[in-house]
C-alpha cells in the first residue's frame, strides 16, 4: 500500500478516512476493513488512534463517523484557498 517514500501506517490510516463517501454517515469496523482491505485488528488499532486525535468519532452502536478534526481541516482549507479549488 505504501509507496517507496511513504510510511505504510500513515497510508493505512488515510485509507480509513478515504473509506467514507458522501453517502456515508457512519461505517462499521467490518465495513472499514472491507473498503480498505485491512484486517479488522489493524483497522481497529488505526481507528482508535484516529479517534484519539478526533479524526474519527465512535458512536454508541460502535460505528465510526468522521470526527470534528476533519471539519476543522476543511474549514482551514476553505479559509486559505476558497471553495473554487476543492
PDB file with SEQRES, HELIX, SHEET and CRYST1 records, atoms N, CA, C and O in Angstrom:
SEQRES   1 A   86  UNK UNK UNK UNK UNK UNK UNK UNK UNK UNK UNK UNK UNK          
SEQRES   2 A   86  UNK UNK UNK UNK UNK UNK UNK UNK UNK UNK UNK UNK UNK          
SEQRES   3 A   86  UNK UNK UNK UNK UNK UNK UNK UNK UNK UNK UNK UNK UNK          
SEQRES   4 A   86  UNK UNK UNK UNK UNK UNK UNK UNK UNK UNK UNK UNK UNK          
SEQRES   5 A   86  UNK UNK UNK UNK UNK UNK UNK UNK UNK UNK UNK UNK UNK          
SEQRES   6 A   86  UNK UNK UNK UNK UNK UNK UNK UNK UNK UNK UNK UNK UNK          
SEQRES   7 A   86  UNK UNK UNK UNK UNK UNK UNK UNK                              
HELIX    1 AA1 UNK A    8  UNK A   18  1                                  11    
HELIX    2 AA2 UNK A   29  UNK A   36  1                                   8    
HELIX    3 AA3 UNK A   40  UNK A   52  1                                  13    
HELIX    4 AA4 UNK A   68  UNK A   81  1                                  14    
HELIX    5 AA5 UNK A   83  UNK A   85  5                                   3    
SHEET    1 AA1 2 UNK A  56  UNK A  58  0                                        
SHEET    2 AA1 2 UNK A  64  UNK A  66 -1                                        
CRYST1    1.000    1.000    1.000  90.00  90.00  90.00 P 1           1          
ATOM      1  N   UNK A   1       0.822  -1.197   0.000  1.00  0.00           N  
ATOM      2  CA  UNK A   1       0.000   0.000   0.000  1.00  0.00           C  
ATOM      3  C   UNK A   1       0.867   1.262   0.000  1.00  0.00           C  
ATOM      4  O   UNK A   1       0.513   2.245  -0.651  1.00  0.00           O  
ATOM      5  N   UNK A   2       1.991   1.254   0.715  1.00  0.00           N  
ATOM      6  CA  UNK A   2       2.837   2.436   0.789  1.00  0.00           C  
ATOM      7  C   UNK A   2       3.735   2.533  -0.434  1.00  0.00           C  
ATOM      8  O   UNK A   2       4.182   1.525  -0.980  1.00  0.00           O  
ATOM      9  N   UNK A   3       3.988   3.762  -0.849  1.00  0.00           N  
ATOM     10  CA  UNK A   3       4.921   3.985  -1.932  1.00  0.00           C  
ATOM     11  C   UNK A   3       6.340   3.862  -1.419  1.00  0.00           C  
ATOM     12  O   UNK A   3       6.558   3.656  -0.225  1.00  0.00           O  
ATOM     13  N   UNK A   4       7.308   3.988  -2.316  1.00  0.00           N  
ATOM     14  CA  UNK A   4       8.707   3.826  -1.942  1.00  0.00           C  
ATOM     15  C   UNK A   4       9.129   4.820  -0.862  1.00  0.00           C  
ATOM     16  O   UNK A   4       9.934   4.484   0.006  1.00  0.00           O  
ATOM     17  N   UNK A   5       8.602   6.022  -0.907  1.00  0.00           N  
ATOM     18  CA  UNK A   5       8.990   7.038   0.059  1.00  0.00           C  
ATOM     19  C   UNK A   5       7.933   7.249   1.135  1.00  0.00           C  
ATOM     20  O   UNK A   5       8.062   8.159   1.954  1.00  0.00           O  
ATOM     21  N   UNK A   6       6.892   6.424   1.146  1.00  0.00           N  
ATOM     22  CA  UNK A   6       5.790   6.620   2.083  1.00  0.00           C  
ATOM     23  C   UNK A   6       5.967   5.841   3.379  1.00  0.00           C  
ATOM     24  O   UNK A   6       6.882   5.031   3.526  1.00  0.00           O  
ATOM     25  N   UNK A   7       5.074   6.110   4.299  1.00  0.00           N  
ATOM     26  CA  UNK A   7       5.018   5.407   5.578  1.00  0.00           C  
ATOM     27  C   UNK A   7       3.743   4.581   5.571  1.00  0.00           C  
ATOM     28  O   UNK A   7       2.642   5.127   5.490  1.00  0.00           O  
ATOM     29  N   UNK A   8       3.889   3.274   5.654  1.00  0.00           N  
ATOM     30  CA  UNK A   8       2.754   2.362   5.496  1.00  0.00           C  
ATOM     31  C   UNK A   8       1.641   2.639   6.499  1.00  0.00           C  
ATOM     32  O   UNK A   8       0.466   2.612   6.135  1.00  0.00           O  
ATOM     33  N   UNK A   9       1.989   2.904   7.751  1.00  0.00           N  
ATOM     34  CA  UNK A   9       0.957   3.140   8.769  1.00  0.00           C  
ATOM     35  C   UNK A   9       0.146   4.393   8.454  1.00  0.00           C  
ATOM     36  O   UNK A   9      -1.068   4.419   8.657  1.00  0.00           O  
ATOM     37  N   UNK A  10       0.809   5.414   7.963  1.00  0.00           N  
ATOM     38  CA  UNK A  10       0.105   6.645   7.590  1.00  0.00           C  
ATOM     39  C   UNK A  10      -0.797   6.376   6.394  1.00  0.00           C  
ATOM     40  O   UNK A  10      -1.938   6.836   6.357  1.00  0.00           O  
ATOM     41  N   UNK A  11      -0.294   5.638   5.427  1.00  0.00           N  
ATOM     42  CA  UNK A  11      -1.109   5.288   4.259  1.00  0.00           C  
ATOM     43  C   UNK A  11      -2.357   4.516   4.671  1.00  0.00           C  
ATOM     44  O   UNK A  11      -3.442   4.762   4.144  1.00  0.00           O  
ATOM     45  N   UNK A  12      -2.211   3.589   5.605  1.00  0.00           N  
ATOM     46  CA  UNK A  12      -3.363   2.800   6.060  1.00  0.00           C  
ATOM     47  C   UNK A  12      -4.360   3.670   6.820  1.00  0.00           C  
ATOM     48  O   UNK A  12      -5.570   3.523   6.644  1.00  0.00           O  
ATOM     49  N   UNK A  13      -3.864   4.575   7.664  1.00  0.00           N  
ATOM     50  CA  UNK A  13      -4.765   5.468   8.405  1.00  0.00           C  
ATOM     51  C   UNK A  13      -5.531   6.377   7.446  1.00  0.00           C  
ATOM     52  O   UNK A  13      -6.727   6.605   7.627  1.00  0.00           O  
ATOM     53  N   UNK A  14      -4.854   6.889   6.441  1.00  0.00           N  
ATOM     54  CA  UNK A  14      -5.527   7.731   5.450  1.00  0.00           C  
ATOM     55  C   UNK A  14      -6.530   6.930   4.635  1.00  0.00           C  
ATOM     56  O   UNK A  14      -7.559   7.465   4.223  1.00  0.00           O  
ATOM     57  N   UNK A  15      -6.244   5.656   4.397  1.00  0.00           N  
ATOM     58  CA  UNK A  15      -7.192   4.796   3.684  1.00  0.00           C  
ATOM     59  C   UNK A  15      -8.491   4.659   4.476  1.00  0.00           C  
ATOM     60  O   UNK A  15      -9.571   4.579   3.891  1.00  0.00           O  
ATOM     61  N   UNK A  16      -8.388   4.631   5.800  1.00  0.00           N  
ATOM     62  CA  UNK A  16      -9.600   4.569   6.626  1.00  0.00           C  
ATOM     63  C   UNK A  16     -10.421   5.832   6.431  1.00  0.00           C  
ATOM     64  O   UNK A  16     -11.637   5.755   6.256  1.00  0.00           O  
ATOM     65  N   UNK A  17      -9.784   6.986   6.457  1.00  0.00           N  
ATOM     66  CA  UNK A  17     -10.519   8.238   6.239  1.00  0.00           C  
ATOM     67  C   UNK A  17     -11.102   8.288   4.833  1.00  0.00           C  
ATOM     68  O   UNK A  17     -12.216   8.774   4.637  1.00  0.00           O  
ATOM     69  N   UNK A  18     -10.356   7.789   3.861  1.00  0.00           N  
ATOM     70  CA  UNK A  18     -10.830   7.777   2.471  1.00  0.00           C  
ATOM     71  C   UNK A  18     -11.959   6.783   2.236  1.00  0.00           C  
ATOM     72  O   UNK A  18     -12.627   6.843   1.204  1.00  0.00           O  
ATOM     73  N   UNK A  19     -12.179   5.880   3.165  1.00  0.00           N  
ATOM     74  CA  UNK A  19     -13.246   4.878   3.012  1.00  0.00           C  
ATOM     75  C   UNK A  19     -14.634   5.516   3.063  1.00  0.00           C  
ATOM     76  O   UNK A  19     -15.599   4.944   2.556  1.00  0.00           O  
ATOM     77  N   UNK A  20     -14.735   6.684   3.666  1.00  0.00           N  
ATOM     78  CA  UNK A  20     -16.024   7.369   3.767  1.00  0.00           C  
ATOM     79  C   UNK A  20     -16.355   8.061   2.449  1.00  0.00           C  
ATOM     80  O   UNK A  20     -15.475   8.612   1.788  1.00  0.00           O  
ATOM     81  N   UNK A  21     -17.624   8.025   2.078  1.00  0.00           N  
ATOM     82  CA  UNK A  21     -18.099   8.706   0.877  1.00  0.00           C  
ATOM     83  C   UNK A  21     -19.165   9.721   1.274  1.00  0.00           C  
ATOM     84  O   UNK A  21     -19.552   9.804   2.440  1.00  0.00           O  
ATOM     85  N   UNK A  22     -19.628  10.480   0.311  1.00  0.00           N  
ATOM     86  CA  UNK A  22     -20.686  11.464   0.572  1.00  0.00           C  
ATOM     87  C   UNK A  22     -21.954  10.816   1.118  1.00  0.00           C  
ATOM     88  O   UNK A  22     -22.715  11.456   1.843  1.00  0.00           O  
ATOM     89  N   UNK A  23     -22.182   9.566   0.777  1.00  0.00           N  
ATOM     90  CA  UNK A  23     -23.408   8.879   1.199  1.00  0.00           C  
ATOM     91  C   UNK A  23     -23.288   8.233   2.580  1.00  0.00           C  
ATOM     92  O   UNK A  23     -24.291   7.764   3.120  1.00  0.00           O  
ATOM     93  N   UNK A  24     -22.097   8.197   3.161  1.00  0.00           N  
ATOM     94  CA  UNK A  24     -21.892   7.504   4.437  1.00  0.00           C  
ATOM     95  C   UNK A  24     -21.961   8.450   5.621  1.00  0.00           C  
ATOM     96  O   UNK A  24     -21.193   9.408   5.709  1.00  0.00           O  
ATOM     97  N   UNK A  25     -22.886   8.176   6.531  1.00  0.00           N  
ATOM     98  CA  UNK A  25     -22.872   8.903   7.793  1.00  0.00           C  
ATOM     99  C   UNK A  25     -21.992   8.184   8.794  1.00  0.00           C  
ATOM    100  O   UNK A  25     -21.298   8.817   9.589  1.00  0.00           O  
ATOM    101  N   UNK A  26     -22.020   6.849   8.754  1.00  0.00           N  
ATOM    102  CA  UNK A  26     -21.167   6.076   9.640  1.00  0.00           C  
ATOM    103  C   UNK A  26     -20.901   4.715   9.019  1.00  0.00           C  
ATOM    104  O   UNK A  26     -21.670   4.223   8.193  1.00  0.00           O  
ATOM    105  N   UNK A  27     -19.783   4.120   9.442  1.00  0.00           N  
ATOM    106  CA  UNK A  27     -19.373   2.820   8.929  1.00  0.00           C  
ATOM    107  C   UNK A  27     -18.984   1.909  10.084  1.00  0.00           C  
ATOM    108  O   UNK A  27     -18.379   2.353  11.060  1.00  0.00           O  
ATOM    109  N   UNK A  28     -19.331   0.651   9.970  1.00  0.00           N  
ATOM    110  CA  UNK A  28     -18.927  -0.332  10.970  1.00  0.00           C  
ATOM    111  C   UNK A  28     -17.451  -0.671  10.775  1.00  0.00           C  
ATOM    112  O   UNK A  28     -16.863  -0.375   9.735  1.00  0.00           O  
ATOM    113  N   UNK A  29     -16.874  -1.293  11.785  1.00  0.00           N  
ATOM    114  CA  UNK A  29     -15.495  -1.747  11.668  1.00  0.00           C  
ATOM    115  C   UNK A  29     -15.357  -2.728  10.510  1.00  0.00           C  
ATOM    116  O   UNK A  29     -14.387  -2.667   9.754  1.00  0.00           O  
ATOM    117  N   UNK A  30     -16.317  -3.623  10.369  1.00  0.00           N  
ATOM    118  CA  UNK A  30     -16.280  -4.603   9.277  1.00  0.00           C  
ATOM    119  C   UNK A  30     -16.285  -3.909   7.918  1.00  0.00           C  
ATOM    120  O   UNK A  30     -15.562  -4.317   7.009  1.00  0.00           O  
ATOM    121  N   UNK A  31     -17.093  -2.867   7.777  1.00  0.00           N  
ATOM    122  CA  UNK A  31     -17.156  -2.143   6.504  1.00  0.00           C  
ATOM    123  C   UNK A  31     -15.859  -1.373   6.249  1.00  0.00           C  
ATOM    124  O   UNK A  31     -15.387  -1.319   5.114  1.00  0.00           O  
ATOM    125  N   UNK A  32     -15.280  -0.777   7.298  1.00  0.00           N  
ATOM    126  CA  UNK A  32     -13.993  -0.094   7.130  1.00  0.00           C  
ATOM    127  C   UNK A  32     -12.922  -1.077   6.667  1.00  0.00           C  
ATOM    128  O   UNK A  32     -12.143  -0.777   5.762  1.00  0.00           O  
ATOM    129  N   UNK A  33     -12.891  -2.252   7.293  1.00  0.00           N  
ATOM    130  CA  UNK A  33     -11.907  -3.266   6.912  1.00  0.00           C  
ATOM    131  C   UNK A  33     -12.126  -3.716   5.472  1.00  0.00           C  
ATOM    132  O   UNK A  33     -11.168  -3.876   4.715  1.00  0.00           O  
ATOM    133  N   UNK A  34     -13.372  -3.918   5.097  1.00  0.00           N  
ATOM    134  CA  UNK A  34     -13.695  -4.356   3.733  1.00  0.00           C  
ATOM    135  C   UNK A  34     -13.274  -3.314   2.702  1.00  0.00           C  
ATOM    136  O   UNK A  34     -12.661  -3.652   1.690  1.00  0.00           O  
ATOM    137  N   UNK A  35     -13.602  -2.056   2.957  1.00  0.00           N  
ATOM    138  CA  UNK A  35     -13.307  -0.995   1.982  1.00  0.00           C  
ATOM    139  C   UNK A  35     -11.819  -0.695   1.853  1.00  0.00           C  
ATOM    140  O   UNK A  35     -11.356  -0.265   0.796  1.00  0.00           O  
ATOM    141  N   UNK A  36     -11.070  -0.923   2.932  1.00  0.00           N  
ATOM    142  CA  UNK A  36      -9.638  -0.612   2.909  1.00  0.00           C  
ATOM    143  C   UNK A  36      -8.766  -1.821   2.597  1.00  0.00           C  
ATOM    144  O   UNK A  36      -7.596  -1.676   2.245  1.00  0.00           O  
ATOM    145  N   UNK A  37      -9.340  -3.015   2.728  1.00  0.00           N  
ATOM    146  CA  UNK A  37      -8.544  -4.220   2.546  1.00  0.00           C  
ATOM    147  C   UNK A  37      -7.670  -4.552   3.739  1.00  0.00           C  
ATOM    148  O   UNK A  37      -6.772  -5.388   3.643  1.00  0.00           O  
ATOM    149  N   UNK A  38      -7.930  -3.900   4.865  1.00  0.00           N  
ATOM    150  CA  UNK A  38      -7.159  -4.142   6.085  1.00  0.00           C  
ATOM    151  C   UNK A  38      -7.799  -5.253   6.909  1.00  0.00           C  
ATOM    152  O   UNK A  38      -9.006  -5.483   6.832  1.00  0.00           O  
ATOM    153  N   UNK A  39      -6.975  -5.935   7.695  1.00  0.00           N  
ATOM    154  CA  UNK A  39      -7.523  -6.858   8.684  1.00  0.00           C  
ATOM    155  C   UNK A  39      -8.269  -6.040   9.731  1.00  0.00           C  
ATOM    156  O   UNK A  39      -7.917  -4.889   9.989  1.00  0.00           O  
ATOM    157  N   UNK A  40      -9.301  -6.632  10.335  1.00  0.00           N  
ATOM    158  CA  UNK A  40     -10.061  -5.915  11.362  1.00  0.00           C  
ATOM    159  C   UNK A  40      -9.163  -5.489  12.517  1.00  0.00           C  
ATOM    160  O   UNK A  40      -9.337  -4.399  13.062  1.00  0.00           O  
ATOM    161  N   UNK A  41      -8.206  -6.330  12.899  1.00  0.00           N  
ATOM    162  CA  UNK A  41      -7.308  -5.992  14.010  1.00  0.00           C  
ATOM    163  C   UNK A  41      -6.481  -4.746  13.696  1.00  0.00           C  
ATOM    164  O   UNK A  41      -6.237  -3.922  14.577  1.00  0.00           O  
ATOM    165  N   UNK A  42      -6.058  -4.611  12.462  1.00  0.00           N  
ATOM    166  CA  UNK A  42      -5.311  -3.418  12.044  1.00  0.00           C  
ATOM    167  C   UNK A  42      -6.238  -2.215  11.970  1.00  0.00           C  
ATOM    168  O   UNK A  42      -5.890  -1.127  12.429  1.00  0.00           O  
ATOM    169  N   UNK A  43      -7.406  -2.409  11.396  1.00  0.00           N  
ATOM    170  CA  UNK A  43      -8.364  -1.310  11.255  1.00  0.00           C  
ATOM    171  C   UNK A  43      -8.767  -0.746  12.608  1.00  0.00           C  
ATOM    172  O   UNK A  43      -8.888   0.470  12.758  1.00  0.00           O  
ATOM    173  N   UNK A  44      -8.977  -1.612  13.598  1.00  0.00           N  
ATOM    174  CA  UNK A  44      -9.411  -1.096  14.899  1.00  0.00           C  
ATOM    175  C   UNK A  44      -8.292  -0.337  15.599  1.00  0.00           C  
ATOM    176  O   UNK A  44      -8.552   0.666  16.262  1.00  0.00           O  
ATOM    177  N   UNK A  45      -7.056  -0.796  15.464  1.00  0.00           N  
ATOM    178  CA  UNK A  45      -5.946  -0.060  16.081  1.00  0.00           C  
ATOM    179  C   UNK A  45      -5.803   1.317  15.452  1.00  0.00           C  
ATOM    180  O   UNK A  45      -5.630   2.313  16.154  1.00  0.00           O  
ATOM    181  N   UNK A  46      -5.875   1.369  14.140  1.00  0.00           N  
ATOM    182  CA  UNK A  46      -5.776   2.661  13.460  1.00  0.00           C  
ATOM    183  C   UNK A  46      -6.972   3.546  13.784  1.00  0.00           C  
ATOM    184  O   UNK A  46      -6.817   4.750  13.990  1.00  0.00           O  
ATOM    185  N   UNK A  47      -8.165   2.957  13.830  1.00  0.00           N  
ATOM    186  CA  UNK A  47      -9.371   3.728  14.150  1.00  0.00           C  
ATOM    187  C   UNK A  47      -9.280   4.318  15.548  1.00  0.00           C  
ATOM    188  O   UNK A  47      -9.708   5.451  15.770  1.00  0.00           O  
ATOM    189  N   UNK A  48      -8.730   3.567  16.493  1.00  0.00           N  
ATOM    190  CA  UNK A  48      -8.573   4.092  17.859  1.00  0.00           C  
ATOM    191  C   UNK A  48      -7.633   5.289  17.877  1.00  0.00           C  
ATOM    192  O   UNK A  48      -7.889   6.271  18.574  1.00  0.00           O  
ATOM    193  N   UNK A  49      -6.551   5.212  17.117  1.00  0.00           N  
ATOM    194  CA  UNK A  49      -5.630   6.350  17.038  1.00  0.00           C  
ATOM    195  C   UNK A  49      -6.295   7.552  16.384  1.00  0.00           C  
ATOM    196  O   UNK A  49      -6.136   8.682  16.845  1.00  0.00           O  
ATOM    197  N   UNK A  50      -7.039   7.312  15.312  1.00  0.00           N  
ATOM    198  CA  UNK A  50      -7.751   8.400  14.645  1.00  0.00           C  
ATOM    199  C   UNK A  50      -8.835   8.981  15.541  1.00  0.00           C  
ATOM    200  O   UNK A  50      -9.090  10.185  15.504  1.00  0.00           O  
ATOM    201  N   UNK A  51      -9.471   8.144  16.338  1.00  0.00           N  
ATOM    202  CA  UNK A  51     -10.485   8.626  17.280  1.00  0.00           C  
ATOM    203  C   UNK A  51      -9.840   9.491  18.361  1.00  0.00           C  
ATOM    204  O   UNK A  51     -10.372  10.542  18.716  1.00  0.00           O  
ATOM    205  N   UNK A  52      -8.712   9.056  18.876  1.00  0.00           N  
ATOM    206  CA  UNK A  52      -7.997   9.824  19.905  1.00  0.00           C  
ATOM    207  C   UNK A  52      -7.627  11.218  19.398  1.00  0.00           C  
ATOM    208  O   UNK A  52      -7.661  12.193  20.150  1.00  0.00           O  
ATOM    209  N   UNK A  53      -7.274  11.300  18.119  1.00  0.00           N  
ATOM    210  CA  UNK A  53      -6.893  12.580  17.514  1.00  0.00           C  
ATOM    211  C   UNK A  53      -8.086  13.344  16.944  1.00  0.00           C  
ATOM    212  O   UNK A  53      -7.912  14.398  16.333  1.00  0.00           O  
ATOM    213  N   UNK A  54      -9.300  12.816  17.140  1.00  0.00           N  
ATOM    214  CA  UNK A  54     -10.563  13.431  16.727  1.00  0.00           C  
ATOM    215  C   UNK A  54     -10.791  13.425  15.212  1.00  0.00           C  
ATOM    216  O   UNK A  54     -11.599  14.204  14.704  1.00  0.00           O  
ATOM    217  N   UNK A  55     -10.091  12.561  14.498  1.00  0.00           N  
ATOM    218  CA  UNK A  55     -10.364  12.401  13.070  1.00  0.00           C  
ATOM    219  C   UNK A  55     -11.533  11.457  12.842  1.00  0.00           C  
ATOM    220  O   UNK A  55     -12.189  11.515  11.801  1.00  0.00           O  
ATOM    221  N   UNK A  56     -11.796  10.586  13.814  1.00  0.00           N  
ATOM    222  CA  UNK A  56     -12.959   9.708  13.796  1.00  0.00           C  
ATOM    223  C   UNK A  56     -13.698   9.847  15.111  1.00  0.00           C  
ATOM    224  O   UNK A  56     -13.117  10.196  16.139  1.00  0.00           O  
ATOM    225  N   UNK A  57     -14.985   9.568  15.061  1.00  0.00           N  
ATOM    226  CA  UNK A  57     -15.830   9.526  16.254  1.00  0.00           C  
ATOM    227  C   UNK A  57     -16.512   8.163  16.260  1.00  0.00           C  
ATOM    228  O   UNK A  57     -17.053   7.732  15.242  1.00  0.00           O  
ATOM    229  N   UNK A  58     -16.488   7.488  17.400  1.00  0.00           N  
ATOM    230  CA  UNK A  58     -17.155   6.190  17.515  1.00  0.00           C  
ATOM    231  C   UNK A  58     -18.463   6.381  18.262  1.00  0.00           C  
ATOM    232  O   UNK A  58     -18.470   6.827  19.409  1.00  0.00           O  
ATOM    233  N   UNK A  59     -19.561   6.046  17.618  1.00  0.00           N  
ATOM    234  CA  UNK A  59     -20.879   6.221  18.227  1.00  0.00           C  
ATOM    235  C   UNK A  59     -21.191   5.061  19.173  1.00  0.00           C  
ATOM    236  O   UNK A  59     -20.465   4.068  19.219  1.00  0.00           O  
ATOM    237  N   UNK A  60     -22.272   5.204  19.918  1.00  0.00           N  
ATOM    238  CA  UNK A  60     -22.641   4.211  20.924  1.00  0.00           C  
ATOM    239  C   UNK A  60     -22.872   2.831  20.330  1.00  0.00           C  
ATOM    240  O   UNK A  60     -22.660   1.825  21.006  1.00  0.00           O  
ATOM    241  N   UNK A  61     -23.298   2.769  19.084  1.00  0.00           N  
ATOM    242  CA  UNK A  61     -23.528   1.465  18.445  1.00  0.00           C  
ATOM    243  C   UNK A  61     -22.240   0.855  17.887  1.00  0.00           C  
ATOM    244  O   UNK A  61     -22.276  -0.209  17.268  1.00  0.00           O  
ATOM    245  N   UNK A  62     -21.106   1.520  18.102  1.00  0.00           N  
ATOM    246  CA  UNK A  62     -19.812   1.001  17.673  1.00  0.00           C  
ATOM    247  C   UNK A  62     -19.379   1.424  16.285  1.00  0.00           C  
ATOM    248  O   UNK A  62     -18.245   1.156  15.885  1.00  0.00           O  
ATOM    249  N   UNK A  63     -20.253   2.075  15.547  1.00  0.00           N  
ATOM    250  CA  UNK A  63     -19.914   2.520  14.194  1.00  0.00           C  
ATOM    251  C   UNK A  63     -19.055   3.783  14.262  1.00  0.00           C  
ATOM    252  O   UNK A  63     -19.080   4.521  15.247  1.00  0.00           O  
ATOM    253  N   UNK A  64     -18.311   4.006  13.209  1.00  0.00           N  
ATOM    254  CA  UNK A  64     -17.430   5.170  13.127  1.00  0.00           C  
ATOM    255  C   UNK A  64     -17.982   6.186  12.142  1.00  0.00           C  
ATOM    256  O   UNK A  64     -18.607   5.839  11.140  1.00  0.00           O  
ATOM    257  N   UNK A  65     -17.733   7.445  12.455  1.00  0.00           N  
ATOM    258  CA  UNK A  65     -18.032   8.531  11.523  1.00  0.00           C  
ATOM    259  C   UNK A  65     -16.865   9.507  11.565  1.00  0.00           C  
ATOM    260  O   UNK A  65     -16.048   9.475  12.485  1.00  0.00           O  
ATOM    261  N   UNK A  66     -16.796  10.361  10.577  1.00  0.00           N  
ATOM    262  CA  UNK A  66     -15.724  11.347  10.552  1.00  0.00           C  
ATOM    263  C   UNK A  66     -15.852  12.270  11.752  1.00  0.00           C  
ATOM    264  O   UNK A  66     -16.956  12.651  12.139  1.00  0.00           O  
ATOM    265  N   UNK A  67     -14.716  12.626  12.336  1.00  0.00           N  
ATOM    266  CA  UNK A  67     -14.707  13.433  13.544  1.00  0.00           C  
ATOM    267  C   UNK A  67     -14.546  14.918  13.284  1.00  0.00           C  
ATOM    268  O   UNK A  67     -14.438  15.367  12.143  1.00  0.00           O  
ATOM    269  N   UNK A  68     -14.534  15.661  14.373  1.00  0.00           N  
ATOM    270  CA  UNK A  68     -14.511  17.121  14.298  1.00  0.00           C  
ATOM    271  C   UNK A  68     -13.219  17.670  13.699  1.00  0.00           C  
ATOM    272  O   UNK A  68     -13.225  18.763  13.133  1.00  0.00           O  
ATOM    273  N   UNK A  69     -12.141  16.953  13.808  1.00  0.00           N  
ATOM    274  CA  UNK A  69     -10.874  17.432  13.250  1.00  0.00           C  
ATOM    275  C   UNK A  69     -10.941  17.518  11.722  1.00  0.00           C  
ATOM    276  O   UNK A  69     -10.317  18.390  11.119  1.00  0.00           O  
ATOM    277  N   UNK A  70     -11.693  16.620  11.106  1.00  0.00           N  
ATOM    278  CA  UNK A  70     -11.857  16.658   9.651  1.00  0.00           C  
ATOM    279  C   UNK A  70     -12.562  17.951   9.247  1.00  0.00           C  
ATOM    280  O   UNK A  70     -12.178  18.593   8.270  1.00  0.00           O  
ATOM    281  N   UNK A  71     -13.585  18.324   9.995  1.00  0.00           N  
ATOM    282  CA  UNK A  71     -14.303  19.571   9.732  1.00  0.00           C  
ATOM    283  C   UNK A  71     -13.376  20.773   9.906  1.00  0.00           C  
ATOM    284  O   UNK A  71     -13.406  21.707   9.105  1.00  0.00           O  
ATOM    285  N   UNK A  72     -12.559  20.746  10.948  1.00  0.00           N  
ATOM    286  CA  UNK A  72     -11.613  21.841  11.180  1.00  0.00           C  
ATOM    287  C   UNK A  72     -10.637  21.994  10.021  1.00  0.00           C  
ATOM    288  O   UNK A  72     -10.344  23.110   9.591  1.00  0.00           O  
ATOM    289  N   UNK A  73     -10.139  20.878   9.520  1.00  0.00           N  
ATOM    290  CA  UNK A  73      -9.217  20.936   8.382  1.00  0.00           C  
ATOM    291  C   UNK A  73      -9.905  21.470   7.135  1.00  0.00           C  
ATOM    292  O   UNK A  73      -9.325  22.256   6.386  1.00  0.00           O  
ATOM    293  N   UNK A  74     -11.142  21.044   6.914  1.00  0.00           N  
ATOM    294  CA  UNK A  74     -11.904  21.542   5.768  1.00  0.00           C  
ATOM    295  C   UNK A  74     -12.139  23.038   5.855  1.00  0.00           C  
ATOM    296  O   UNK A  74     -12.035  23.750   4.856  1.00  0.00           O  
ATOM    297  N   UNK A  75     -12.457  23.514   7.053  1.00  0.00           N  
ATOM    298  CA  UNK A  75     -12.684  24.946   7.249  1.00  0.00           C  
ATOM    299  C   UNK A  75     -11.399  25.737   7.015  1.00  0.00           C  
ATOM    300  O   UNK A  75     -11.429  26.810   6.413  1.00  0.00           O  
ATOM    301  N   UNK A  76     -10.273  25.210   7.489  1.00  0.00           N  
ATOM    302  CA  UNK A  76      -8.991  25.887   7.258  1.00  0.00           C  
ATOM    303  C   UNK A  76      -8.669  25.948   5.771  1.00  0.00           C  
ATOM    304  O   UNK A  76      -8.206  26.972   5.268  1.00  0.00           O  
ATOM    305  N   UNK A  77      -8.915  24.854   5.078  1.00  0.00           N  
ATOM    306  CA  UNK A  77      -8.654  24.820   3.642  1.00  0.00           C  
ATOM    307  C   UNK A  77      -9.500  25.870   2.923  1.00  0.00           C  
ATOM    308  O   UNK A  77      -8.990  26.619   2.090  1.00  0.00           O  
ATOM    309  N   UNK A  78     -10.785  25.923   3.246  1.00  0.00           N  
ATOM    310  CA  UNK A  78     -11.667  26.906   2.607  1.00  0.00           C  
ATOM    311  C   UNK A  78     -11.218  28.322   2.906  1.00  0.00           C  
ATOM    312  O   UNK A  78     -11.259  29.184   2.027  1.00  0.00           O  
ATOM    313  N   UNK A  79     -10.793  28.574   4.129  1.00  0.00           N  
ATOM    314  CA  UNK A  79     -10.358  29.913   4.513  1.00  0.00           C  
ATOM    315  C   UNK A  79      -9.138  30.347   3.698  1.00  0.00           C  
ATOM    316  O   UNK A  79      -9.054  31.494   3.258  1.00  0.00           O  
ATOM    317  N   UNK A  80      -8.208  29.437   3.504  1.00  0.00           N  
ATOM    318  CA  UNK A  80      -6.957  29.801   2.841  1.00  0.00           C  
ATOM    319  C   UNK A  80      -6.998  29.685   1.318  1.00  0.00           C  
ATOM    320  O   UNK A  80      -6.290  30.410   0.620  1.00  0.00           O  
ATOM    321  N   UNK A  81      -7.821  28.779   0.805  1.00  0.00           N  
ATOM    322  CA  UNK A  81      -7.803  28.536  -0.636  1.00  0.00           C  
ATOM    323  C   UNK A  81      -9.140  28.765  -1.318  1.00  0.00           C  
ATOM    324  O   UNK A  81      -9.201  28.801  -2.547  1.00  0.00           O  
ATOM    325  N   UNK A  82     -10.198  28.919  -0.562  1.00  0.00           N  
ATOM    326  CA  UNK A  82     -11.517  29.121  -1.143  1.00  0.00           C  
ATOM    327  C   UNK A  82     -12.117  27.818  -1.630  1.00  0.00           C  
ATOM    328  O   UNK A  82     -11.425  26.808  -1.753  1.00  0.00           O  
ATOM    329  N   UNK A  83     -13.398  27.852  -1.902  1.00  0.00           N  
ATOM    330  CA  UNK A  83     -14.094  26.634  -2.305  1.00  0.00           C  
ATOM    331  C   UNK A  83     -13.943  26.335  -3.787  1.00  0.00           C  
ATOM    332  O   UNK A  83     -14.240  25.218  -4.212  1.00  0.00           O  
ATOM    333  N   UNK A  84     -13.501  27.275  -4.576  1.00  0.00           N  
ATOM    334  CA  UNK A  84     -13.377  27.055  -6.016  1.00  0.00           C  
ATOM    335  C   UNK A  84     -12.330  25.999  -6.350  1.00  0.00           C  
ATOM    336  O   UNK A  84     -12.408  25.358  -7.399  1.00  0.00           O  
ATOM    337  N   UNK A  85     -11.348  25.811  -5.464  1.00  0.00           N  
ATOM    338  CA  UNK A  85     -10.278  24.859  -5.727  1.00  0.00           C  
ATOM    339  C   UNK A  85     -10.558  23.476  -5.174  1.00  0.00           C  
ATOM    340  O   UNK A  85      -9.758  22.568  -5.400  1.00  0.00           O  
ATOM    341  N   UNK A  86     -11.646  23.274  -4.466  1.00  0.00           N  
ATOM    342  CA  UNK A  86     -11.913  21.985  -3.819  1.00  0.00           C  
ATOM    343  C   UNK A  86     -12.223  20.930  -4.792  1.00  0.00           C  
ATOM    344  O   UNK A  86     -12.471  19.788  -4.405  1.00  0.00           O  
TER     345      UNK A  86                                                      
END                                                                             
